[in-house]
Amino acid sequence: MSNKILAAVEASSLKPEVPSFDIGDTVDVHTRILEGDKERIQIFNGVVIAKAGSGSRETFTVRRIVAGEGVERKFPVHSPKISTIEVKRSGVARRAKLYYLRDRSGKATRLKEKREDVGGGSEGKGRGRKKAAAKA
């Protein structure tokens, strides 16, 4: 009973469309900032190193280097302060949390980029080519 009520209350605070992004992706997070009576949008760009929670409590952590110093910021996915999340680059991550990037600097912080394979199959490419040629 109470779970249904909580789910209904939580559903009202969820954003209808959330872009899909993953750990290791480089993103631009557009946040609304109020300065007095004016509102402006500030962009925080960096690598997503962690995702946590679910529902309205879902958060993600973005890390970037500013003036040689690492800066991390945690954002709630469904916050009204976030206007958009743009995925600039998809990175290959073999872990759920990329906290090891905190200990690295410079080029060591780069991740391999996810590549979308265009074209079909693996005929005649890479391993097994000699075996395929021998059978023919």
C-alpha positions as CSV (number, residue, x, y, z in Angstrom):
1,M,0.0,0.0,0.0
2,S,2.6,2.6,1.1
3,N,4.9,1.5,-1.8
4,K,2.2,2.4,-4.3
5,I,1.8,5.8,-2.7
6,L,5.6,6.5,-2.7
7,A,5.8,5.4,-6.3
8,A,3.0,7.8,-7.3
9,V,4.6,10.7,-5.5
10,E,8.0,9.9,-6.9
11,A,6.7,9.5,-10.5
12,S,5.5,13.1,-10.4
13,S,9.0,14.4,-9.8
14,L,10.6,12.4,-12.6
15,K,11.6,14.0,-15.9
16,P,9.8,12.6,-18.9
17,E,12.9,12.4,-21.1
18,V,16.3,11.6,-19.7
19,P,19.2,11.1,-22.3
20,S,20.9,7.8,-22.1
21,F,24.5,8.1,-21.0
22,D,26.9,5.7,-19.4
23,I,30.0,5.5,-17.3
24,G,33.0,6.8,-19.2
25,D,31.0,9.1,-21.4
26,T,32.1,12.7,-21.8
27,V,29.1,14.9,-21.1
28,D,28.1,18.6,-21.0
29,V,25.7,19.2,-18.1
30,H,23.7,22.5,-18.6
31,T,22.7,23.7,-15.2
32,R,20.4,26.7,-14.4
33,I,21.9,29.2,-12.1
34,L,20.0,32.0,-10.4
35,E,22.0,35.2,-9.9
36,G,19.7,37.7,-8.1
37,D,16.7,37.9,-10.4
38,K,18.5,36.7,-13.5
39,E,18.8,33.1,-14.6
40,R,21.6,31.8,-16.8
41,I,22.9,28.4,-17.9
42,Q,26.3,27.2,-16.9
43,I,27.9,24.2,-18.6
44,F,29.9,21.7,-16.7
45,N,31.7,19.3,-19.0
46,G,33.7,16.2,-18.0
47,V,33.7,12.4,-17.7
48,V,31.0,10.5,-15.9
49,I,32.8,8.4,-13.3
50,A,29.9,7.1,-11.3
51,K,26.1,6.6,-11.3
52,A,24.1,5.7,-8.2
53,G,20.5,5.4,-7.0
54,S,17.3,4.9,-8.9
55,G,14.1,6.7,-9.5
56,S,14.0,10.3,-8.3
57,R,17.2,9.7,-6.2
58,E,19.4,8.8,-9.2
59,T,22.6,10.7,-9.3
60,F,25.7,10.8,-11.5
61,T,29.2,12.2,-10.8
62,V,31.1,14.2,-13.4
63,R,34.9,14.8,-13.2
64,R,37.0,17.3,-15.1
65,I,40.4,19.0,-14.7
66,V,40.4,22.8,-14.1
67,A,43.8,24.5,-13.9
68,G,45.6,21.2,-13.2
69,E,43.2,20.4,-10.3
70,G,40.5,17.7,-10.5
71,V,37.0,18.9,-9.9
72,E,34.1,16.5,-9.3
73,R,30.4,17.4,-9.1
74,K,27.4,15.2,-8.3
75,F,24.2,15.9,-10.1
76,P,20.7,14.5,-9.5
77,V,19.4,13.2,-12.9
78,H,15.9,14.4,-12.4
79,S,16.7,17.8,-10.9
80,P,14.8,20.8,-12.3
81,K,18.1,22.7,-12.1
82,I,19.5,20.6,-14.9
83,S,18.2,21.8,-18.3
84,T,20.0,19.3,-20.6
85,I,22.7,16.6,-20.6
86,E,24.6,16.4,-23.9
87,V,26.7,13.3,-24.6
88,K,29.8,14.5,-26.4
89,R,31.8,11.3,-26.6
90,S,31.2,7.7,-25.5
91,G,34.0,6.0,-23.7
92,V,34.7,2.4,-23.1
93,A,34.6,1.5,-19.4
94,R,35.0,-1.9,-17.9
95,R,34.1,-0.9,-14.4
96,A,31.0,0.5,-12.8
97,K,32.9,3.3,-11.0
98,L,35.9,5.0,-12.5
99,Y,37.4,6.3,-9.2
100,Y,40.9,5.2,-10.4
101,L,40.9,8.3,-12.7
102,R,41.4,10.4,-9.5
103,D,44.9,9.1,-9.2
104,R,45.8,9.8,-12.8
105,S,46.8,13.0,-14.6
106,G,47.3,14.2,-18.1
107,K,47.0,11.7,-21.0
108,A,46.6,8.8,-18.6
109,T,43.0,9.9,-17.9
110,R,41.9,9.3,-21.4
111,L,39.5,6.5,-22.2
112,K,39.1,4.6,-25.4
113,E,36.2,5.8,-27.5
114,K,33.3,3.5,-28.2
115,R,33.1,2.7,-31.9
116,E,29.9,1.9,-33.7
117,D,30.7,-0.9,-36.3
118,V,29.5,0.0,-39.7
119,G,29.1,-2.8,-42.2
120,G,28.4,-6.4,-41.8
121,G,30.1,-9.4,-40.1
122,S,33.6,-10.4,-39.5
123,E,34.2,-12.5,-42.7
124,G,37.8,-12.4,-43.7
125,K,38.9,-10.1,-40.9
126,G,41.1,-10.7,-37.9
127,R,41.3,-14.2,-36.4
128,G,40.3,-17.2,-38.3
129,R,41.2,-15.9,-41.7
130,K,43.8,-18.6,-42.3
131,K,41.4,-21.3,-41.3
132,A,38.7,-19.9,-43.6
133,A,41.2,-19.8,-46.5
134,A,42.4,-23.3,-45.8
135,K,38.8,-24.7,-45.9
136,A,38.1,-23.1,-49.3
